[in-house]
Amino acid sequence: MEQKYIKGQKVRIRRIGDECLKVKYSHLQDYISKRGTMTESHWYGIDESCHLEGQYSHIKGHYIYDVRLDRGRKILFAVPEDALEPVN
């Protein structure tokens, strides 16, 4: 799996709701719609190799990002990929 955002890319924090329409990432609640710059990416996952005939090795996991906000210069750590959108 390739990362969706690269270092230096402008992004915006977006609201992601769960099936009950609650904010999925409550630690990002105060930063929804804020813009920033992606500073680091980290892979969070494991390699699950299947050894059964006819199945292939695959990787389960996702990227998380560190984002420096434009205002206040605060860095948000471990922002999930689905909580970001690119800013043009």
Summary of the structure (lengths in Angstrom):
residues: 88
radius of gyration: 15.5
end to end distance: 23.6
largest distance: 54.1
contacts: 209
relative contact order: 0.32
helix: 10%
strand: 47%
